[in-house]
Amino acid sequence: MKCPTCESCEYAQYCGATEIMRKCERHNKKVEQTNEEWLHTLNTEQLAGFLADKCNEVVETVLSDASCDIGDIDNDDYWYRQADFVEWLKEKHYE
């Protein structure tokens, strides 16, 4: 990866417990983490929780746009659960 300071020298990538920290050895500059890099740091359960939360945000938006009272909807069929995503993430992938 190219250093964002000079765009020529390479910089190293260091993995931390919860995030990736990138730093140019030559310029000693830390580089902010991208959303994609952050996603790659998540374990299965964390990723499943993130996916469920994002999907539920979409469901809430759609229901709200349809003028539905979200509080009146208690049917679990409308909501995504972390456990469902964990199960899907651990399934064998077929092309």
C-alpha positions in Angstrom: 0.0 0.0 0.0 1.2 3.5 -0.8 1.8 6.1 1.9 -0.9 8.8 1.8 1.7 11.4 2.6 4.1 11.0 -0.3 2.1 8.5 -2.4 5.3 6.6 -3.2 6.8 4.7 -0.3 5.1 1.7 1.1 3.5 1.6 4.6 3.0 -1.3 6.9 -0.3 -2.6 8.2 -0.7 -3.7 11.9 -3.6 -5.7 13.2 -4.9 -4.8 16.6 -7.5 -6.5 18.8 -10.3 -4.3 17.5 -8.9 -2.4 14.6 -6.3 -2.2 12.0 -3.7 0.5 12.5 -1.7 1.5 9.4 1.5 3.5 9.7 4.1 4.7 7.2 7.5 3.7 8.6 9.2 6.6 6.7 6.9 9.4 7.7 5.7 7.9 11.0 2.1 8.8 10.1 -0.9 6.8 11.2 -3.6 6.4 8.6 -7.3 6.2 9.4 -9.0 2.8 9.0 -11.6 2.4 6.3 -15.0 0.8 6.9 -14.0 -2.2 4.9 -10.9 -2.7 7.0 -13.0 -2.4 10.2 -15.4 -5.0 8.9 -12.5 -7.5 8.4 -11.6 -7.2 12.0 -15.0 -8.5 13.2 -15.5 -12.0 14.4 -18.5 -14.1 13.2 -20.8 -13.0 16.0 -19.8 -9.3 15.7 -20.3 -9.4 11.9 -23.7 -11.1 12.3 -24.8 -8.5 14.8 -23.7 -5.7 12.5 -25.6 -7.2 9.6 -28.7 -7.8 11.6 -28.7 -4.2 12.9 -28.2 -2.8 9.4 -31.0 -4.9 7.9 -33.3 -4.0 10.8 -32.6 -0.3 10.1 -33.8 -0.9 6.5 -36.9 -2.7 7.8 -37.7 0.2 10.1 -37.2 2.7 7.3 -39.5 0.8 4.9 -42.2 0.4 7.6 -41.9 4.1 8.6 -42.2 5.1 4.9 -45.3 2.9 4.6 -46.8 4.8 7.6 -46.7 1.7 9.8 -46.4 2.1 13.5 -43.3 0.1 14.2 -44.4 -0.4 17.8 -47.5 -2.3 16.7 -45.4 -4.8 14.8 -44.3 -7.6 17.2 -44.0 -10.3 14.6 -40.5 -11.7 14.6 -40.8 -12.4 10.9 -40.1 -8.7 10.2 -36.9 -8.5 12.2 -33.4 -10.0 11.4 -31.7 -11.8 14.3 -28.0 -12.1 14.9 -28.4 -15.9 15.3 -29.8 -16.1 11.7 -26.8 -14.4 10.3 -24.3 -16.5 12.4 -26.0 -19.6 10.9 -25.8 -18.2 7.4 -22.1 -17.1 7.7 -21.1 -20.6 8.8 -22.9 -22.3 6.0 -20.9 -23.7 3.0 -20.7 -21.3 0.1 -21.9 -22.3 -3.3 -21.3 -20.3 -6.4 
